Amino acid sequence: MDDEHTSEQPEYGDVLDADWAESVVRSRHPVDGSAVFTVPAHADAPAGAVVVLLHGVGNDGSIFGPIMSSLAGLGTVVAPTLSPALLTDVGDERALMSAGLVDWLSAVVAPPWRLVGHSMGGVMTGLILRTQPDLVERAVLLNAPLPGVVQRIRFRNTVDRTGRALLFMRALAAATRFGRPRLPRFLRGAEVAAVRVALRGFVHDTGALDARVLTRAVLASRTTDGNRFLSLAAELPDWESEPFDRVPVTIVLGDVDPLIPPGDVDAVAEMYPDASVHVVANCGHFAHLEWPQLSVDTIRNFLTAT
């Protein structure tokens, strides 16, 4: 890949904006009342521009909190909270899945969209790209699982690093199930320790992640039915393998991301032949938390390119 880390670049796990938590505004989705997290556009941002962030399993929109204020120069930054209910009861009808997701997103921000999807959010972004590409201007896929991982989730019988990471994913979903507002403050130290353990295998260096990121993003982030998302992932049809080049796409992968085995990088290039693919050194499954400056720079440069 294009991006390798050098001594001149920010260090692993850096916090870009110490006051990011205060800049995030929480509201409710007009349809289902789920949490929507927003950072208003900076004064010099293009008028009316919006960036939509879609989160992964076991999280909600606040998982993007540490980078949202740094993206506000692109426009208003919106991170809604996905629900498995959006995609249930449609079997493997990809068009029906997409229609429900599109209607739900449209109630927050009218298309066309500039989408950034992390993990399962990247799968959702790929779903829209494949079915209604005219609704997307550009898309960034962060650590988005590929077909091989869908099979692993479906059969749940691997004992390698990916299989162990899936177990930790379930643990992380359980650890963030109730969220900070419902837990006593004196548990903070124990909570942070539990999350660091649950993140093992998912990030390059869990001990190096700032405690503010763990408490204000990971712990504050919660999708109460994160395990339902995992079950849903097992039910989703495999991604279509035909090359897709109708919408500009850039892809960010971690070189030690357990959900994106090295062999899948070639599959990415085949599925998105015109995409720029960035494999980030010393990065696990949370590029935007592990290497936030690199993630922000990649997103900003791509979304502002002509």
Stockholm file with secondary structure:
# STOCKHOLM 1.0

chainA/1-306         MDDEHTSEQPEYGDVLDADWAESVVRSRHPVDGSAVFTVPAHADAPAGAVVVLLHGVGNDGSIFGPIMSSLAGLGTVVAPTLSPALLTDVGDERALMSAGLVDWLSAVVAPPWRLVGHSMGGVMTGLILRTQPDLVERAVLLNAPLPGVVQRIRFRNTVDRTGRALLFMRALAAATRFGRPRLPRFLRGAEVAAVRVALRGFVHDTGALDARVLTRAVLASRTTDGNRFLSLAAELPDWESEPFDRVPVTIVLGDVDPLIPPGDVDAVAEMYPDASVHVVANCGHFAHLEWPQLSVDTIRNFLTAT
#=GR chainA/1-306 SS CCCCCCTTSCCTTCCSCTTHHHHCEEEECTTTCCEEEEECCCTTSCTTCEEEEECCTTCCGGGGHHHHHHHGGGSEEEEECCCGGGTTTSTTCHHHHHHHHHHHHHTTSCSSEEEEEETHHHHHHHHHHHHCGGGEEEEEEESCCCHHHHHHHHHCCCCSHHHHHHHHHHHHHHHTSSCGGGSCGGGHHHHHHHHHHHTBTTBSCGGGSCHHHIIIIITTCCCTTHHHHHHHHHHSCCCCCSCCCSSCEEEEEETTCTTSCTHHHHHHHHHSTTSEEEEETTCCSCHHHHSHHHHHHHHHHHHTCC
#=GC SS_cons         CCCCCCTTSCCTTCCSCTTHHHHCEEEECTTTCCEEEEECCCTTSCTTCEEEEECCTTCCGGGGHHHHHHHGGGSEEEEECCCGGGTTTSTTCHHHHHHHHHHHHHTTSCSSEEEEEETHHHHHHHHHHHHCGGGEEEEEEESCCCHHHHHHHHHCCCCSHHHHHHHHHHHHHHHTSSCGGGSCGGGHHHHHHHHHHHTBTTBSCGGGSCHHHIIIIITTCCCTTHHHHHHHHHHSCCCCCSCCCSSCEEEEEETTCTTSCTHHHHHHHHHSTTSEEEEETTCCSCHHHHSHHHHHHHHHHHHTCC
//
